[in-house]
Amino acid sequence: MSDAAQPTAAEVRAAAEAVKTALDRHLAAVERRSGEEDPAVYDAFNELAAAAEAYDELLYDRYDEVTPFEIPGEDTLPPYTGPEEPSALSVLIRRDYAVAEPQRLMAQARRVEAADEEGAGAETADTVHGALGLLFGEFEPDEIASRHKEFGLEEGDSTLWVTAADETAEPGEWLEAPFEQVDPQRVVCRFDVSAVFDEEFDDDLDDGDEGEGDGDLPELDEDLDTGLDTDLDEDGEPARLEADR
């Protein structure tokens, strides 16, 4: 950043004063809170986070210095404002996968295709795109999740949101854009799965082991699928596929 584009010392000082003001407002809101999910506390919290982030950026740009504050990310859900006794609900699920073994994926899809007399000769399973369509059309998403290695997939992050509704939607009402109008304030609960959490847990274990002797955990086998992750034969076909439908 050039000197001309850098914030002035006065701007940094003003940002610091804004943080002090936001701190006072947040404390006052907490002291007057009317319950665990008081919207005034939530608003004051957001104002404090925004002021701290602005100050941190200006401080760094001007003086190449940082603050010890950690600004929360946007993944924090706002207070729940939905009905106390929901009469309907929606379950929103996202699961990410990497296609780790395309040949295994297509080999499994060819078995499904071969078992379907109507699909004979279509050769849909000869592409990753077509193989995915076949497998997800044949197996339930939960079954694919539990057998993902067998299908040549590698798990990524996943999340499940349960949202409250006043009434069930009309048939076909939201099919064109199923995830477009999700109100975060109507999320009853959510469950997230990510390798990030495993890494944080491992870091905590490493920190706790320092200076305490070995403290090593017993090694676990990487593959705990007990036979579900099958090998391919010379033709690229799976040697064994369990739980066929």
TADAFEN-V704859 format. One record per residue. N is the residue number from 1. OMEGA is omega as a letter, one per 40 degrees, with the letter a starting at -180 (NA if undefined). Layout:
# TADAFEN-V704859
N|OMEGA, N|OMEGA
This chain:
# TADAFEN-V704859
1|i, 2|i, 3|a, 4|a, 5|a, 6|i, 7|i, 8|i, 9|i, 10|i, 11|i, 12|i, 13|i, 14|i, 15|i, 16|i, 17|i, 18|i, 19|i, 20|i, 21|i, 22|i, 23|i, 24|a, 25|i, 26|i, 27|i, 28|i, 29|i, 30|a, 31|a, 32|a, 33|a, 34|a, 35|a, 36|a, 37|i, 38|a, 39|i, 40|i, 41|i, 42|i, 43|i, 44|i, 45|i, 46|i, 47|i, 48|i, 49|a, 50|a, 51|i, 52|i, 53|i, 54|i, 55|a, 56|a, 57|a, 58|i, 59|a, 60|a, 61|a, 62|a, 63|a, 64|a, 65|a, 66|i, 67|i, 68|a, 69|i, 70|a, 71|a, 72|i, 73|a, 74|a, 75|i, 76|a, 77|i, 78|i, 79|i, 80|i, 81|a, 82|a, 83|i, 84|i, 85|a, 86|i, 87|i, 88|i, 89|i, 90|i, 91|a, 92|a, 93|i, 94|i, 95|i, 96|i, 97|i, 98|i, 99|a, 100|a, 101|a, 102|a, 103|i, 104|i, 105|a, 106|i, 107|i, 108|i, 109|i, 110|i, 111|i, 112|a, 113|a, 114|i, 115|a, 116|a, 117|a, 118|a, 119|a, 120|i, 121|a, 122|i, 123|i, 124|a, 125|a, 126|i, 127|i, 128|i, 129|a, 130|i, 131|i, 132|i, 133|i, 134|a, 135|i, 136|i, 137|a, 138|a, 139|i, 140|i, 141|i, 142|i, 143|i, 144|i, 145|a, 146|a, 147|a, 148|i, 149|i, 150|a, 151|i, 152|a, 153|i, 154|a, 155|i, 156|i, 157|i, 158|i, 159|i, 160|i, 161|i, 162|a, 163|a, 164|i, 165|i, 166|i, 167|i, 168|a, 169|i, 170|i, 171|i, 172|a, 173|a, 174|a, 175|a, 176|i, 177|a, 178|a, 179|a, 180|a, 181|i, 182|i, 183|a, 184|a, 185|i, 186|i, 187|i, 188|i, 189|i, 190|a, 191|a, 192|i, 193|a, 194|i, 195|i, 196|a, 197|i, 198|a, 199|i, 200|i, 201|i, 202|i, 203|i, 204|i, 205|a, 206|i, 207|a, 208|a, 209|a, 210|i, 211|a, 212|i, 213|a, 214|a, 215|a, 216|i, 217|i, 218|a, 219|i, 220|i, 221|i, 222|a, 223|a, 224|a, 225|i, 226|i, 227|a, 228|a, 229|a, 230|i, 231|i, 232|i, 233|a, 234|a, 235|a, 236|i, 237|i, 238|i, 239|i, 240|i, 241|a, 242|i, 243|i, 244|i, 245|NA
